[in-house]
Amino acid sequence: MSSLPSYLAAAKPVPVANRAPWYKTIAPTYAGIMLWFVFWAESVKGEGTPGGVLSAGLGPALLGLVLAALICHFFYYLVPGLFGVKTGFPLYVVGTSTYGAKGGLFMPGLLMGLLQFGWLAVNAFAVAKVLCECLNIGMRVLPTGAKEVIVPGVAHGILATAFAVIAAFIALKGIQYVARVATYLPLIPLVVMVILLAKTCGGLGSFNADKVVAAKPPQVATEVTAKAETAVGAIPAPLNAWQVIGVMCIYVVGFFATAGAAGTDIASNARNESDVHWGGLVGIALTTIIASGAAMLIIAGAYGSNMVSPGNQGNLNPVTLMPDLLGSQLANVAMVGLAISSFPGACFSAFIAANSFKTTMPGVNPFVSVGLGTLITVILAVSGVVGKVIWVFVVIGASFGPVCGAMLADYLLSRGKWSGPRAGFNPAGWISWTVGFAVGAFNLVAGMIPALAAYQNAVPVPPVAAMVVGFVLYLVLALLGAQTRTLEMRSAAD
């Protein structure tokens, strides 16, 4: 015990007597994450291609969604969750068996904190955009007659900054102030989805994929440069069925990656392994399918019943289509409700980031470390860098895919038991993460380097590929002996 770093020596497992059933802990926590309106509203867009994920019809899109939901449950969440319930420890402790007692401070400890500020930026960007549309401020009129939020823009920047700063402040001062309402606010997006489904379900029988593909988005219209009349905004081709399945896996798995690893913390408050399984199947798999599936049905029904106005043709976002579907007055009420329902999630992200920084940098005042993280959040949100969420999810999937893969390998090697922290920096963990991250981020990096542009889509389904590489490499390296010795540490059973 004396050889343990201080943060591990001081760690205490969640007492078994303080734990609760899955329907009070795991399921509602994950359901709140997967019902976030940014997730389901963006899930139909398919990287801006004509028709999005509906370009090949509803079948492939729903099949890809179910596959992605099952991958999230079985390959990203289940092992971290089982480690959590068996040990009673959070991720930054359990992760030391994979990355080492010293390495665990950085991976997954510090990495989790940094990525949570990225999530806060996505949240702030999306909420500010919705409020601008609702309040009709900071907008411009497109040639088609549709309106668009100006990003970067003064109004959007002020709202995004205020949202991020307030969330971070509450996370530092006491997230308990939002705990009571956090349980009920996720019901708002659920109610909104039900209303939208009721309004559009009559058009599902008339939905035709060709109709939504032909409705070209205004964003990909041909542009003319100032120097010459040269088209620079070529319209991408619609996705085929296999591409739709791949895009759904990229989007859903990338979105879920950090939440899957955080299953260690969430499941440490569960009673037994049955709670871990049921909590994940209901809170993750089922809720994911319901949320994103409802968004697909809403869009299909809207186009099938010709409810989309000419200025909104090509729009595949159920939230921004609400004025057409509900009328401007009711749509504004729903938009404000969705924005409010996002606030507990923003506080939760900031709270996880703050805890991570307090653990990994105990000598730094939390107001300084979290303040700097919030500044980065504001820059990302205000500049619009996080506006293309599919690439945000690719980065997150590349970062935590190898973590979940390595933890799965570690679980199998230890026959379902947590082996305890390993000394220093565990080579098997760090090598598997480095290579896994490189694989997961390759397509994104290749798109930024002209010499690699031809290989931009070389890696299929990057978040899943990163997880597979992390799993295989850790397994092989561990079998070859590339692991440091284990250190003695008490567990929940002691």
C-alpha positions as CSV (number, residue, x, y, z in Angstrom):
1,M,0.0,0.0,0.0
2,S,2.9,2.4,0.7
3,S,4.1,2.2,-2.9
4,L,0.8,3.6,-4.2
5,P,0.5,7.2,-5.3
6,S,-1.4,9.4,-2.8
7,Y,-4.5,9.7,-5.0
8,L,-4.8,5.9,-5.1
9,A,-4.0,5.3,-1.5
10,A,-6.8,7.8,-0.5
11,A,-9.4,6.3,-2.9
12,K,-12.3,4.6,-1.1
13,P,-14.9,2.3,-2.9
14,V,-18.6,3.1,-2.8
15,P,-20.0,1.1,0.1
16,V,-22.3,-1.7,-1.0
17,A,-25.0,-0.3,1.5
18,N,-25.1,3.0,-0.4
19,R,-25.8,1.5,-3.8
20,A,-29.1,1.6,-5.6
21,P,-31.0,-0.4,-8.3
22,W,-30.3,0.2,-12.1
23,Y,-33.6,2.0,-12.6
24,K,-32.5,4.7,-10.1
25,T,-28.9,5.0,-11.2
26,I,-27.6,3.6,-14.5
27,A,-30.7,3.8,-16.7
28,P,-31.8,7.4,-15.9
29,T,-28.3,8.7,-16.1
30,Y,-27.7,7.3,-19.6
31,A,-31.2,8.0,-20.8
32,G,-30.6,11.7,-20.0
33,I,-27.4,11.6,-22.1
34,M,-29.0,9.9,-25.1
35,L,-32.1,12.1,-25.1
36,W,-30.0,15.2,-25.5
37,F,-31.5,17.0,-28.4
38,V,-28.2,17.6,-30.2
39,F,-27.7,13.8,-30.4
40,W,-31.0,12.9,-32.0
41,A,-31.5,16.1,-34.0
42,E,-28.1,15.7,-35.7
43,S,-28.3,12.0,-36.2
44,V,-30.2,12.1,-39.5
45,K,-27.9,14.5,-41.3
46,G,-25.3,12.0,-42.5
47,E,-22.4,14.4,-42.9
48,G,-24.4,16.9,-45.0
49,T,-25.0,14.5,-47.9
50,P,-28.3,14.7,-49.8
51,G,-30.9,12.7,-47.9
52,G,-28.6,12.1,-45.0
53,V,-28.9,8.7,-43.5
54,L,-32.4,8.4,-45.1
55,S,-30.9,8.4,-48.6
56,A,-31.2,4.6,-48.9
57,G,-34.5,4.5,-47.1
58,L,-35.5,3.9,-43.5
59,G,-34.4,0.2,-43.3
60,P,-30.6,0.7,-43.6
61,A,-30.7,3.7,-41.3
62,L,-32.6,1.8,-38.5
63,L,-30.4,-1.2,-39.0
64,G,-27.3,0.9,-38.6
65,L,-28.8,2.6,-35.5
66,V,-29.5,-0.8,-33.8
67,L,-26.0,-2.1,-34.6
68,A,-24.4,1.1,-33.2
69,A,-26.6,1.0,-30.0
70,L,-25.5,-2.6,-29.4
71,I,-21.8,-1.8,-30.0
72,C,-22.1,1.0,-27.4
73,H,-23.6,-1.3,-24.8
74,F,-21.5,-4.4,-25.3
75,F,-18.1,-3.0,-26.4
76,Y,-17.9,0.5,-24.8
77,Y,-20.0,0.4,-21.6
78,L,-20.3,-3.2,-20.3
79,V,-16.7,-3.9,-19.2
80,P,-16.2,-0.4,-17.6
81,G,-19.5,-0.9,-15.9
82,L,-18.6,-4.4,-14.6
83,F,-15.3,-3.1,-13.3
84,G,-17.2,-0.3,-11.5
85,V,-19.7,-2.5,-9.8
86,K,-17.1,-5.1,-8.8
87,T,-14.6,-2.6,-7.3
88,G,-16.7,0.4,-6.3
89,F,-14.0,2.6,-7.7
90,P,-14.3,5.4,-10.4
91,L,-12.6,5.3,-13.8
92,Y,-9.5,7.2,-12.8
93,V,-8.7,4.4,-10.3
94,V,-9.9,1.4,-12.3
95,G,-8.0,2.7,-15.4
96,T,-4.7,2.3,-13.6
97,S,-4.7,-1.4,-14.2
98,T,-4.6,-0.6,-17.9
99,Y,-2.4,2.5,-18.0
100,G,-0.4,2.3,-14.7
101,A,-0.6,4.1,-11.4
102,K,1.3,7.1,-12.8
103,G,-0.1,6.8,-16.3
104,G,-3.7,6.7,-15.0
105,L,-3.5,10.3,-14.0
106,F,-3.2,11.3,-17.6
107,M,-5.1,8.4,-19.3
108,P,-8.0,8.2,-18.8
109,G,-8.0,10.8,-15.9
110,L,-6.8,14.0,-17.5
111,L,-8.0,13.0,-21.0
112,M,-11.6,12.5,-19.7
113,G,-11.5,16.0,-18.2
114,L,-10.2,17.7,-21.3
115,L,-12.8,16.0,-23.5
116,Q,-15.6,17.0,-21.2
117,F,-14.8,20.6,-21.9
118,G,-15.2,19.7,-25.6
119,W,-18.6,18.3,-24.8
120,L,-19.4,21.5,-22.9
121,A,-18.4,23.5,-26.1
122,V,-20.8,21.4,-28.3
123,N,-23.6,21.9,-25.8
124,A,-23.0,25.7,-25.6
125,F,-22.8,26.0,-29.4
126,A,-26.0,24.1,-29.9
127,V,-28.0,25.8,-27.2
128,A,-26.9,29.3,-28.4
129,K,-27.9,28.4,-31.9
130,V,-31.3,27.2,-30.9
131,L,-32.0,30.3,-28.8
132,C,-30.9,32.6,-31.7
133,E,-33.4,30.9,-34.0
134,C,-36.1,31.0,-31.3
135,L,-35.5,34.7,-30.5
136,N,-34.8,35.6,-34.1
137,I,-31.5,37.3,-33.2
138,G,-28.2,37.1,-34.9
139,M,-29.7,35.7,-38.1
140,R,-29.2,36.2,-41.8
141,V,-31.5,35.3,-44.8
142,L,-30.2,32.8,-47.3
143,P,-30.9,33.1,-51.1
144,T,-33.5,30.4,-50.7
145,G,-35.4,32.5,-48.2
146,A,-34.5,30.3,-45.2
147,K,-32.8,31.8,-42.2
148,E,-29.4,30.8,-40.7
149,V,-27.7,31.7,-37.4
150,I,-24.5,33.8,-38.0
151,V,-21.5,31.9,-36.6
152,P,-19.2,33.4,-35.5
153,G,-21.6,36.2,-34.6
154,V,-22.1,38.5,-31.6
155,A,-25.5,37.2,-30.5
156,H,-24.5,33.6,-30.8
157,G,-21.2,34.2,-29.0
158,I,-22.8,36.0,-26.1
159,L,-25.3,33.2,-25.5
160,A,-22.7,30.4,-25.9
161,T,-20.3,32.2,-23.5
162,A,-22.9,32.8,-20.9
163,F,-24.2,29.2,-21.0
164,A,-20.7,27.7,-20.7
165,V,-19.5,30.0,-17.9
166,I,-22.7,29.6,-15.8
167,A,-22.5,25.8,-16.2
168,A,-18.8,25.7,-15.2
169,F,-19.5,28.0,-12.2
170,I,-22.3,25.8,-10.9
171,A,-20.1,22.7,-11.3
172,L,-17.5,24.2,-9.2
173,K,-19.8,25.7,-6.5
174,G,-22.1,22.7,-6.2
175,I,-23.9,20.7,-8.8
176,Q,-26.4,19.6,-6.2
177,Y,-28.3,22.8,-7.0
178,V,-29.4,21.3,-10.3
179,A,-29.6,17.6,-9.2
180,R,-33.3,17.8,-8.3
181,V,-34.4,19.2,-11.7
182,A,-31.9,17.1,-13.7
183,T,-34.0,14.0,-13.1
184,Y,-37.1,15.5,-14.8
185,L,-35.6,17.8,-17.5
186,P,-34.8,15.0,-19.8
187,L,-38.5,14.4,-20.1
188,I,-38.7,17.6,-22.1
189,P,-37.0,16.3,-25.3
190,L,-39.0,13.1,-24.9
191,V,-42.3,15.1,-24.9
192,V,-41.1,17.1,-27.9
193,M,-40.3,14.0,-29.9
194,V,-43.7,12.5,-29.1
195,I,-45.4,15.7,-30.3
196,L,-43.4,15.8,-33.5
197,L,-44.1,12.1,-34.2
198,A,-47.8,12.7,-33.7
199,K,-47.7,15.6,-36.2
200,T,-45.7,13.7,-38.9
201,C,-46.6,10.0,-38.6
202,G,-49.3,10.4,-41.2
203,G,-46.7,10.9,-43.9
204,L,-44.6,7.8,-43.2
205,G,-46.6,5.7,-45.7
206,S,-45.8,8.2,-48.4
207,F,-42.1,8.6,-47.6
208,N,-39.8,8.1,-50.6
209,A,-36.0,8.3,-50.2
210,D,-35.8,9.9,-53.7
211,K,-37.8,12.9,-52.5
212,V,-35.5,13.7,-49.6
213,V,-32.4,13.1,-51.7
214,A,-33.7,15.5,-54.3
215,A,-34.3,18.2,-51.7
216,K,-30.7,19.6,-51.8
217,P,-29.6,21.4,-48.7
218,P,-29.0,25.2,-49.1
219,Q,-25.6,24.8,-47.4
220,V,-24.2,22.8,-50.3
221,A,-25.4,25.1,-53.1
222,T,-22.9,26.2,-55.7
223,E,-20.9,29.2,-54.6
224,V,-19.2,31.8,-56.8
225,T,-15.7,33.1,-55.8
226,A,-14.9,36.7,-55.9
227,K,-12.1,36.1,-58.5
228,A,-13.9,33.8,-60.9
229,E,-17.2,32.1,-61.4
230,T,-15.9,28.7,-60.1
231,A,-18.0,26.2,-58.3
232,V,-16.4,25.4,-55.0
233,G,-19.4,23.8,-53.2
234,A,-19.8,20.6,-55.1
235,I,-22.8,18.5,-53.8
236,P,-21.6,15.2,-52.4
237,A,-23.2,12.0,-53.6
238,P,-26.0,10.3,-51.6
239,L,-25.0,7.5,-49.2
240,N,-25.7,4.0,-50.2
241,A,-27.0,1.4,-47.7
242,W,-23.6,0.2,-46.4
243,Q,-22.4,3.8,-46.1
244,V,-25.5,4.7,-44.1
245,I,-24.8,1.9,-41.7
246,G,-21.2,3.0,-41.3
247,V,-22.1,6.7,-40.8
248,M,-24.7,5.7,-38.1
249,C,-22.0,3.7,-36.3
250,I,-19.5,6.6,-36.6
251,Y,-22.0,9.1,-35.2
252,V,-23.6,7.1,-32.4
253,V,-20.4,5.3,-31.2
254,G,-18.3,8.5,-31.4
255,F,-21.0,10.4,-29.4
256,F,-21.1,7.7,-26.8
257,A,-17.4,6.9,-26.4
258,T,-16.6,8.9,-23.2
259,A,-20.0,8.1,-21.7
260,G,-19.2,4.4,-22.1
261,A,-15.9,4.7,-20.2
262,A,-17.7,6.7,-17.6
263,G,-19.8,3.7,-17.0
264,T,-17.2,2.8,-14.4
265,D,-18.2,5.7,-12.2
266,I,-21.9,5.3,-12.9
267,A,-22.0,1.5,-12.2
268,S,-20.0,1.8,-9.1
269,N,-23.2,2.9,-7.5
270,A,-25.1,-0.2,-8.7
271,R,-25.8,-3.2,-6.6
272,N,-24.8,-6.1,-8.8
273,E,-23.9,-7.3,-12.3
274,S,-27.5,-7.7,-13.2
275,D,-28.0,-4.0,-12.6
276,V,-25.1,-3.2,-14.9
277,H,-26.7,-5.3,-17.7
278,W,-30.2,-4.1,-17.4
279,G,-29.2,-0.5,-16.8
280,G,-27.2,-0.5,-20.0
281,L,-29.8,-2.3,-22.2
282,V,-32.5,0.1,-21.1
283,G,-30.6,3.3,-20.6
284,I,-28.2,3.0,-23.5
285,A,-29.4,0.5,-26.2
286,L,-33.1,1.1,-25.9
287,T,-33.0,4.8,-25.3
288,T,-30.5,5.3,-28.2
289,I,-32.8,3.4,-30.6
290,I,-35.9,5.3,-29.5
291,A,-34.3,8.8,-29.6
292,S,-32.5,8.6,-32.9
293,G,-35.1,6.3,-34.4
294,A,-37.8,8.9,-33.6
295,A,-35.8,11.6,-35.3
296,M,-35.6,9.5,-38.5
297,L,-39.3,8.8,-38.4
298,I,-40.1,12.5,-37.9
299,I,-38.0,13.6,-40.9
300,A,-39.4,10.8,-43.1
301,G,-43.0,11.7,-42.1
302,A,-42.4,15.4,-42.6
303,Y,-41.1,14.9,-46.2
304,G,-43.7,12.2,-46.9
305,S,-46.6,14.5,-46.0
306,N,-45.0,17.5,-47.7
307,M,-44.9,19.6,-44.5
308,V,-41.4,21.1,-45.2
309,S,-41.6,24.6,-46.6
310,P,-39.7,25.5,-49.8
311,G,-37.1,27.5,-47.8
312,N,-36.4,24.5,-45.6
313,Q,-36.0,21.9,-48.4
314,G,-33.0,19.7,-47.6
315,N,-33.2,20.4,-43.9
316,L,-32.9,17.1,-42.0
317,N,-32.8,18.5,-38.5
318,P,-36.1,17.9,-36.6
319,V,-35.4,20.9,-34.2
320,T,-34.9,23.5,-36.9
321,L,-37.9,22.1,-38.8
322,M,-40.2,22.6,-35.9
323,P,-41.6,26.0,-37.2
324,D,-42.9,24.1,-40.3
325,L,-44.2,21.2,-38.2
326,L,-45.7,22.9,-35.2
327,G,-46.0,26.6,-36.1
328,S,-43.7,29.3,-35.0
329,Q,-45.2,30.0,-31.6
330,L,-45.3,26.4,-30.4
331,A,-41.9,25.8,-32.0
332,N,-40.4,28.6,-30.0
333,V,-41.7,27.1,-26.7
334,A,-40.3,23.7,-27.6
335,M,-36.9,25.2,-28.5
336,V,-36.6,27.0,-25.2
337,G,-37.6,23.8,-23.5
338,L,-34.9,21.9,-25.3
339,A,-32.3,24.5,-24.4
340,I,-33.3,24.4,-20.7
341,S,-33.1,20.6,-20.7
342,S,-29.5,20.8,-21.9
343,F,-28.3,22.7,-18.8
344,P,-28.0,19.8,-16.3
345,G,-25.9,17.9,-18.9
346,A,-23.6,20.9,-19.3
347,C,-23.2,21.1,-15.6
348,F,-22.5,17.3,-15.5
349,S,-19.8,17.6,-18.1
350,A,-18.2,20.5,-16.3
351,F,-18.4,18.7,-13.0
352,I,-16.6,15.6,-14.4
353,A,-14.0,17.9,-15.9
354,A,-13.5,19.7,-12.6
355,N,-13.2,16.4,-10.6
356,S,-10.7,15.2,-13.1
357,F,-8.6,18.3,-12.8
358,K,-8.8,18.3,-9.0
359,T,-7.5,14.7,-9.0
360,T,-4.7,15.1,-11.7
361,M,-3.6,18.5,-10.6
362,P,-4.2,18.7,-6.9
363,G,-1.8,21.6,-6.4
364,V,-3.7,23.9,-8.8
365,N,-6.6,26.0,-7.6
366,P,-9.7,24.4,-9.3
367,F,-11.0,27.9,-10.3
368,V,-7.8,28.4,-12.3
369,S,-7.7,25.0,-14.0
370,V,-11.5,24.9,-14.7
371,G,-11.4,28.5,-15.7
372,L,-8.8,27.9,-18.3
373,G,-10.8,24.9,-19.5
374,T,-13.9,27.0,-19.8
375,L,-12.0,29.6,-21.8
376,I,-11.1,26.9,-24.3
377,T,-14.7,25.8,-24.3
378,V,-15.9,29.4,-25.1
379,I,-13.3,29.7,-27.9
380,L,-14.5,26.4,-29.5
381,A,-18.2,27.3,-29.1
382,V,-18.0,30.9,-30.2
383,S,-15.8,30.2,-33.2
384,G,-18.1,27.5,-34.5
385,V,-15.3,24.9,-34.5
386,V,-17.6,22.4,-32.8
387,G,-20.4,23.1,-35.2
388,K,-19.7,20.1,-37.4
389,V,-20.5,17.5,-34.7
390,I,-19.7,14.5,-36.8
391,W,-16.0,15.4,-36.6
392,V,-16.2,16.1,-32.9
393,F,-17.5,12.6,-32.4
394,V,-14.7,11.2,-34.6
395,V,-12.1,12.8,-32.3
396,I,-13.9,11.6,-29.2
397,G,-14.3,8.1,-30.6
398,A,-10.6,8.1,-31.6
399,S,-9.6,9.1,-28.0
400,F,-11.8,6.8,-26.0
401,G,-12.2,3.9,-28.5
402,P,-8.8,2.5,-27.6
403,V,-9.5,3.0,-23.9
404,C,-12.6,0.9,-24.0
405,G,-10.9,-1.7,-26.2
406,A,-7.9,-2.0,-23.9
407,M,-10.2,-2.3,-20.8
408,L,-12.1,-5.1,-22.6
409,A,-8.8,-6.9,-23.2
410,D,-7.7,-6.3,-19.6
411,Y,-11.0,-7.7,-18.4
412,L,-10.6,-10.9,-20.4
413,L,-7.0,-11.4,-19.4
414,S,-7.9,-11.0,-15.7
415,R,-10.9,-13.4,-16.1
416,G,-13.4,-10.8,-15.1
417,K,-11.6,-9.5,-12.1
418,W,-9.9,-6.1,-11.6
419,S,-6.1,-6.9,-11.3
420,G,-5.4,-3.7,-9.4
421,P,-3.1,-0.8,-10.4
422,R,0.1,-1.4,-12.3
423,A,3.3,0.3,-11.5
424,G,4.3,3.5,-13.4
425,F,3.2,3.7,-17.0
426,N,1.9,0.3,-18.3
427,P,3.4,-0.1,-21.8
428,A,0.6,-2.3,-23.2
429,G,-2.0,0.4,-22.4
430,W,0.0,3.3,-23.8
431,I,1.1,1.7,-27.0
432,S,-2.3,0.3,-27.7
433,W,-3.9,3.8,-27.1
434,T,-1.3,5.6,-29.3
435,V,-1.8,3.3,-32.3
436,G,-5.6,3.1,-31.7
437,F,-5.9,6.9,-31.6
438,A,-3.8,7.2,-34.8
439,V,-6.1,4.8,-36.6
440,G,-9.3,6.5,-35.3
441,A,-8.2,10.0,-36.2
442,F,-6.5,9.1,-39.5
443,N,-9.4,10.1,-41.8
444,L,-9.8,13.4,-40.1
445,V,-6.1,14.2,-40.3
446,A,-5.9,13.0,-43.9
447,G,-8.6,15.5,-44.9
448,M,-6.4,18.3,-43.6
449,I,-3.2,17.3,-45.4
450,P,-3.3,17.6,-49.3
451,A,-0.7,14.8,-49.7
452,L,-3.0,12.4,-47.8
453,A,-6.4,13.6,-49.2
454,A,-6.7,10.5,-51.4
455,Y,-6.7,8.3,-48.3
456,Q,-9.3,10.4,-46.3
457,N,-11.7,7.4,-46.1
458,A,-9.2,4.7,-45.8
459,V,-10.2,3.7,-42.3
460,P,-13.8,2.2,-42.1
461,V,-15.9,3.4,-39.2
462,P,-13.0,5.1,-37.3
463,P,-14.4,5.0,-33.7
464,V,-15.0,1.3,-33.9
465,A,-11.7,0.6,-35.7
466,A,-9.9,2.5,-32.9
467,M,-11.6,0.3,-30.3
468,V,-10.7,-2.9,-32.2
469,V,-7.1,-1.8,-32.6
470,G,-6.9,-0.9,-28.9
471,F,-8.3,-4.3,-27.9
472,V,-6.1,-6.4,-30.2
473,L,-2.8,-4.5,-29.4
474,Y,-3.3,-4.6,-25.7
475,L,-4.1,-8.3,-25.8
476,V,-1.1,-9.1,-27.9
477,L,1.3,-6.9,-25.9
478,A,0.0,-8.2,-22.5
479,L,0.6,-11.8,-23.7
480,L,4.1,-10.8,-24.7
481,G,4.8,-9.5,-21.2
482,A,4.6,-5.8,-21.9
483,Q,3.0,-5.0,-18.6
484,T,4.3,-3.6,-15.4
485,R,3.9,-5.3,-12.0
486,T,0.7,-5.0,-10.1
487,L,0.4,-3.1,-6.8
488,E,-1.7,-4.2,-3.9
489,M,-4.9,-2.2,-3.3
490,R,-8.1,-2.7,-1.4
491,S,-11.3,-3.2,-3.3
492,A,-15.0,-3.0,-2.5
493,A,-14.9,-6.5,-1.1
494,D,-12.3,-5.7,1.5
